[in-house]
């Protein structure tokens, strides 16, 4: 029997086996599989007393039951310590404890061992039912990760107010930049039928503190604002509300024309103002707690106020004023750039929006990507952070792996986001981190928001790659508390998703934590950026030089016979000047800038001596090789898990890792073959020369790559 | 608590509940839930003895185990009668029985109680392992439907050779005319990862005898013929092969230009012939048992031989000759029509292909829809059937509910297909049914085929509407044996899908069997056809009169102040003349034609007296009303099942039925309001007048209807 046939039979047996098991990824990190160490918990966890319940607290009770039944079994003793669940208002037993919940705010929770030695209790409480629900998830996480109940004391309040997913989902059910099947939003069946999976989506989001979701693509479609669709939006809003999740929509700036029948969308025209005001009031009839709008305007072909010689503040304020009576917000994206100005793309958003600082209504946030280009594998922080003292900024991160390997490559993104969040902007001295700008503390902003472009589709396991769910999880955890470490989040997720067997946990965590740097290394190391294949963005394309210059690759790497890299210092585009003096000083010289950013800010000679003693050319080659070798290592680590985790996920991740290795090698070979034409220096020892000639890589094409907007409506 | 909140909580509880149960439709009719009456079977079914196994028989053994474990539990007695499974070659115990399997052919099976009184046995045997696999499914179906094992004797051989699904799936993973999510074919992950669900797809197909699948849309894409994709096709072919399922592809006629770099696709040009020959040989290197090509040419914009002034035979034969050495076939679609000829669309395919009869290579079949327009809710049989004595015809049916309510309306299509299959063409006297033309017996054709346009997507339950799975099932059963009745098939499917509780079964069967006629009645009764909304085809559009005439509605209903209907007799287009004399005689007069076809062939006065005594106008109104009332009845029947079937499916079908009623009423109101402008006669008693004026219906729009090819690549 050939290997292929054996593989097929194995997958067939898996298919049959998968009928009986449920490790198909659907349950995400909320599997609630029986714990090994249930006995110990069973002595300490008894019945739940919930007091009065409403929608949200009823869900909290249900979740707690689901979790405990799964983790500990259904035969729990009534003699074991009770769990008191609820707010002081809803649960008299909790009220009696007279706890100080003043620092919990609207969403914080407190989970603690309480009571007396004789009558032990566990208390899950908060000021609101929403907080109680969050507390239940925290408690269950504690058990899922097999932590001690002695001295149980989990108190937590989120640091950022609006913690949102952004779905780049189209109304045709295609999803931009995500490879996980169709959009989860089945618009045609709504509002008539609300599928059970919407609830599982909401549970997953609530379990990590996500409290808002933008349902539509930033490349927007005015049809979502029609009553026919507002009805559907309302059905989703009603479904998500008890979980504490508000819905938001993207507003197409030309909607007054497209669906309103007006001749103009000029934000200063009275009829346009009236149209938006009426429309927004209408939305609130359908969705009384509608969150607000996310807007991409005058960017990559999207309509906007500049089409009428107005500015972004004019556009944002129009919407903001109509939303304000309803407590709605506007997240106006800073992702604007065009080529006509001839200014370095890196500088444009800063120029645009610092110039408008102070002109925005209070309920406007400028939604800004973590870096100034576009979600590259590594980007230095966006200079806009901290540069708008009067205007709050929302941080936009990308969970979808548009530039980081689609649903094929295992890349844990928490380290990327930690790097972004803890970057010190120095705008108000040491410690003015991006996180502190975002949470409002640097400038005393009241409103705060963080958004993650979702990687979710209607695939059974939601995210395509089983490990990609870790990024959805990590986003939520960091949105709640940006001081959590990548390691802790990886540990939580791994235990919840794969169980607590220690060597399994160690191995998977080690892979997760190495995966990000591997990806940077085999794709765009040392500050290289935007050298991916055009259009579908999957795989390398450093030779791309056609069409709009700031959509080419050569614009960004500027490789020539002397060297490579983009001079963004004063001898170049001077994008560096948009940063604080401390940054300018440290990053201004190739010798002092962290090498991970070297080619982002400097055009550097091929022979430049790196800290390692290697030349730049050698370092580039070695780093690419390192990335590829890192994937090989991950494969070795994964193979050690055979027989120790379920066959279904073992096989899937295994297949994907092998593909990732193939891709990583292709990325390395293509880029080195290309850059070699400029560097014309030998490949250093330890680096495998490209397998084929450059033409082989240049002529390679992929077709119909999922998520490519060029193939979607 | 409002009704809405209660509904949401209920769905939330369902979501949690659905973690534990599996009535999400994924297992289709192969749920293998424990039988009530297991005890009786347990006495009669013991261990399985399979002899030697290979891929296919190993799957047969696995399926039998899966089925028996589920239906009867895992504690079966070794003392109960054994099941002998295999061919005489593979299983000595079966060889010893010296059975006469000569009439079973390559795919037939024989399942019977055998052995002696003392040593009872059950035998599942065939000439091939494929037949054995089919036998296992038949045996399990027997148990799933709680039939007696006394005198067990299931012997069956398929009557049609090629029994295919046609997936109108695009390489972008959109699916034309189906509303069940994305395409199940995850091309980007192939060939690296073959998901377990491909096996469950194959099992479902094999269980109903489907032995081939066309993977790509008839609105074709040449990219599937590139090596990069042939590799992916091979992975699917390898997966499906052990289940007896061959893969086929759609061939884009212009591929020599698009991917071959030639200047022409003229089928008589040597370089084009060479290109296709080489390409086909290449395909067989990847897929040694590749089934062949399905081709839509010179139809609705698809390229074809006529672009080079060649005919369909030229085009088909080019491919056929290259496929013949590999035993491949060509299914060349008869669905061709254009407006320039000014000939009734109904006549064109007949004219075209009867003229070419005798000119096709032996491995070409002309794939012909059941009727001469396009899968309308009811169509008289296509006059092409029986009119090509020298050329075999494949019957193309549509499982996808393009014109019959999408994945929203419950419409069981077996009665439609039975009507088509048992229609008597009279070409060789009485009994020359379409089925007998198709199976080759009328003209002694050796090759035969039947195809069903699939309704499958990556939705968890495969088909969107839970009841739509019954159509996939029914197609397979009829493809295997077209003499099975709609009732028997409905009974099988219902028992396998919902269990054997008799009143539940009765109720669901009754609904299924009424559903087709209801749909015809509330959409296009009495021979009305092609009056649906243009583009998305969901809902009514009898007023549509713009653009290409044979794509309007008025072309087909021709309503005016005198009457309505398309005169296809000798006083009109004379399409009727393409039928046999017996048909011409019976259908030639409005008085003798079955009323269900009246307006298909006759333009009839509004006051024409129907058999019922009503005028035509009254009958039209009453029939629409009947259809709407029929849906109300279905709702009443479904409500009686509350608490008797699982909550998940109960709720989903309930929501859909209410939407269906709303749609049915809208269809009726819109059509009657429109036709009333011509008839200008009172609505008869018993018919609710349209709720709104005509403008309301004409101005109603749906957006982004799933499956609309106008929104897909």
Interface residues (C-beta under 8 A of the other chain):
Chain A: X1 X4 X5 X7 X8 X9 X11 X12 X13 X14 X15 X16 X18 X19 X22 X24 X27 X55 X58 X59 X62 X63 X66 X171 X172 X173 X174 X179 X181 X182 X186 X187 X188 X189 X192 X193 X194 X195 X196 X197 X198 X199 X200 X203 X223 X226 X228 X229 X238 X239 X242 X406 X407 X408 X457 X458 X459 X460 X464 X648 X652 X655 X656 X658 X659 X702 X703 X704 X705 X706 X711 X712 X713
Chain B: X1 X4 X5 X7 X8 X9 X11 X12 X13 X14 X15 X16 X18 X19 X22 X24 X27 X55 X58 X59 X62 X63 X66 X171 X172 X173 X174 X179 X181 X182 X186 X187 X188 X189 X192 X193 X194 X195 X196 X197 X198 X199 X200 X203 X223 X226 X228 X229 X238 X239 X242 X406 X407 X408 X457 X458 X459 X460 X464 X648 X652 X655 X656 X658 X659 X702 X703 X704 X705 X706 X711 X712 X713
